[in-house]
Amino acid sequence: MKKWLLCDFHIHTKFSDGELDIYEVIDLFGSDGMDVIAITDHVFDTQHPHSLKMIAEGKSVKDFQGYFSKIEEASNYAFKKYGLLVIPGLEICNYIYDYHILAIDVSYAIDPDLPPQEVISAIHKQSGLAIACHPYYKLSEFYKGNLESIHNHPIAIKNHAEKYEYLFDAWEIANRYDLYNEIGLKRYSYLANSDFHKKEHIYSWKTLIKEEKDIDSIKEAIKAGKDIAIILLRKEDEGKVAKDAKGLWSYIHSQPQIDLRHKDGTKILIVDDEGDVVNLIEYHLKKYGYSCLKAYNGLQALKTIESERPDLLILDLMLPQIDGWELCHILRKNSDEKIKNLPIIMLTARASVEDRAYGLEIGADDYMIKPFSIAELIERIKRLLGRQKQDI
């Protein structure tokens, strides 16, 4: 049965630089009524001077077999005593490539010397979740004047958000006392976590997920960004915080909710000979409530347009059988008015000014270059569909 679960997916223990051992963490979170936590101790790269310093100080996991075995042992204790679900994980930190990435629900080591794309791939090979960890500056550290902490928390993930946005399963929208409004504005899937190192950090941002207390179900909910909220816990009477927080959210959820997803049956045809690109775009469009059609060559796309009559076309140019240029020509000369006026976004790696000008000249409504931003694509789709409705 689904219910609201109070969760924290970013917790450190004495295996790295936390002040509490894993059983002390479980007793603290369990007695306060938490439902789900992830143990995510640090593992640092072996090249950067700061990372080597952290390793020398014992702030990086070394014995991975012992680490994961201890989490498994402790998770049985946690569930029997508190009904607390404990998920194994890591925080992978690399100061050469400048990233911190949470690996949630993994069971063996991941090389911290890899570039971010390969780290994310390694996490996914274990069926784990890859979370962009505190992707922006921590303003709380500015207020405290802690320049060393600011210096030691990379923000390259933020600087390259468009490059990585569709690789991560979710982004931290809040970390301990900090809230990153940029993540909300970009509409990424999100989590809020404590970045727990010491006892007082339990009073911090947390995630609420309406789901069954099952690891696979929780992971799917995170990836879908469905029935997820965040809440900031302040210190009240110990042992009542989680109960009060969930009670408050239950009241809020009982009030009328506004669903911003499209419900008008809008159909979008995605045409690209690269299946991964098609699947990526389809995944994000469905999150916004759009219905999706797919085609992998120009001829298949033309037949789909004639039979399904989509509301918008996302069109690659370098296609087999009929390329994107020719397909655009065919559509703009069609005798059927709806097909003739079908909104077209060309999405291509052809980045020259001449190609863009030609694409718009032959009838494309918009022209985007790969690699592209999902958020920007969504906004351009909304603009074109809105303009089409005004024209009707």
Secondary structure, 3 states (H helix, E strand, C coil): CCEEEEEEEEECCCCCCCCCCHHHHHHHHHHCCCCEEEEEEEEECCCCHHHHHHHHCCCCCCCHHHHHHHHHHHHHHHHHHHCCEEEEEEEEEECCCCEEEEEECCCCCCCCCCCHHHHHHHHHHCCCEEEECCCCCCHHHHHHCCHHHHHCCCCHHHHCHHHHCCCCCEEEEEECCEECHHHHHCCCCEEEECCECCHHHHCCEEEEEEECCCHHHHHHHHHHCCCEEEEECCCCCCCCHHHHHHHHHHHHHHCCCCCCCCCCCCEEEEECCCHHHHHHHHHHHHHCCCEEEEECCHHHHHHHHHHHCCCEEEECCCCCCCCHHHHHHHHHCCCCHHHHCCCEEEEECCCCHHHHHHHHHCCCCEEEECCCCHHHHHHHHHHHHHHHHHHC
